[in-house]
């Protein structure tokens, strides 16, 4: 892990197109801004973890298929 010190209005660059700016420091809270292309998804860790858990649960659940009704006509096998 890279650990950096920054002051308000200073930035950290990630690659060529992602920047993290220090917006405000108040007590033990730091407000940051992330500037990234729309194709890059940016989440808080707890939101990211919740999304992963939901995706895992969905992948592990059995698919549910509704009963199909074709107008009550039964078909004889050929």
N, C-alpha and C positions, 0 to 999 in steps of 0.2 A: 504494500500500500504506500502510495506517495502521500506525504503530509506536507502541506504548504501553509504558510501564514499570509494572509491578505488583509488589507484595510478596506474601509468603505470606499466604494467606487472603483476598486481594483478588480481585475478579471483573471480568470484562469481559462486558457484555451485547451480544448480537446480536439485534436486534429485541426483541420483547416476551417471547419464550419460550425463548431459548437463552442459557445463561451458560457462561463458561469461567472456571474457578477455578484459581488457582495453589496447588497442594497442598504442594509441597516444592521447594527449590532445594538441590542438592548438587553442588558443583564446577561442571562444565559441563553438568549435566543438570537439566532442569526437569520436574517431574511436574505435569501439569495434569488437571483434571477437566472433562468436558463434560456439561452437563445440557441435554438437548433432548427434544422430543416423540418418541415412538416412530416416527412417520412420517418423521422426519428421519434420514437415514443418515449416520453419522459414521465415517470411516475414517482410518487413518494414510495418508500420501501414498503409501508404497510398496505398500500393500495396494490402494488405489484404482487405482494405475497397473496393477497385475497384473490386477485385475478388468476394466479397460478393454481391456487387451491380449487377455485370454481372450475377451471379448465380440466384439472385432474379428475375431479368428481364427475364431470360430464363425460369424460372419456371412459371412466370405469363403470358408469351406469349402463344397464341393459337398454337397448333401444325399444321404444314403445311404438307399435304400429297399430293404428286404428283398424277396426273391423271394416271391411269394404262391403258396401251394399250395392249390387248391380241391378236393382229393381226387382229383386225377388225371383228372377228367372234362374232356375237351376240348369246346369249344363251337364249333359251326359258325356262321359269320357269317350274319346274317339277310339 
